[in-house]
Amino acid sequence: MRTILILNPESGVSPLAEVHGTAASHEEMILAALSAYGIEPEVWYTTLDDPGEGLASKAADEHADLVIAAGGDGTIHAVASGLIGKDSTIGIIPLGTMNNVAHSLSIPFMVEAACAIIAKGKTCPIDVGRIDEQIFLESAGIGLEAALFPYVEEMKSFGILATLHGVIRGLFTLFAYQKTKLKISFDEKRFRSYQAIQVTICNAPFYGPHFQIVPDVLMDDGLLDVIIYRNFSKLEYILHAISIWQGKRELRPKITRRRVKSLRLKTDRPVELHINGFPHGYTPATITIAPGALKVRVPEEYVIGLKTDSSSMANQRHKTTKRKRRGAATR
């Protein structure tokens, strides 16, 4: 089995990174862990000119069976972009700050454990979101979220001054931001009008600073989960962001959720758009899903439970809520 390891030499330098170290120490650790399973990859490094997409495409064209991406979510997305619709399978070793893709796929953050999944896990096809020629594994969105993400990235930098600068600029943007009048067409049907502060389109359950807006987003159901924040006040937005970051709150009444294969967005003025937390121009935009477009190595138990009927999940949540209520009544 021909295996290529695409390693980002800059991963692990952020103070928020899960795994700290140099490029040399990361390479040594990964090669030792893979060697224990008889996997001896060729090592290719990302560069500023090629953060991973070109390398991954080259590896797939050269008939690599397995292309391992070692880095943060940006590296994972870049490598995945080069493998869409191809025969090569991606393996993931998370070395970044958030590692949302790994988290969403139940891939552990420790190098040795991630390598064990690559060696002993299963191959599973997952969906990929798309805007024009750009893909996303986590999320895309318009509005306040897209305007705030650059300051979240700034807060990852070394130094208290950079963090404070990011916080201050983020708060200024938050309180100055105005709601948007927009029209959305779901699955090529008629446009519906909304007034919203933000629209988030999820392909994975986790994105950004480990946000989980809704708990049952699936990566292999052929659908995008669209979350529309309607008529949120700034205080409500802050409280909601804090609560979902802490995993304490599901959908509020002012949030509308749709599950679709595609959507078209039009706004009364150009509104910021992001893909996986990085700026991607302005509206209008057309967003689609490519079902099963990427093959990835995941834990065996994740494959078994990956595709879950949404009605069954809803029924389970309903039963759990009833049990909690009965328990509360007896206390």
WOFEN-V984912 format. One record per helix or strand. SS is the DSSP state (@ for helix, = for strand). FROM is the first residue (numbers start at 1). TO is the last residue. If there is no record, write none. Layout:
SS&FROM&TO, SS&FROM&TO
This chain:
=&3&7, @&23&35, =&42&45, @&53&61, =&66&71, @&73&81, =&89&94, @&100&104, @&111&120, =&122&131, =&134&136, =&139&143, @&144&154, @&160&176, =&180&186, =&191&202, =&207&207, =&211&211, =&224&230, @&234&245, =&255&260, =&262&267, =&272&275, =&278&282, =&285&298, @&300&306, @&310&330
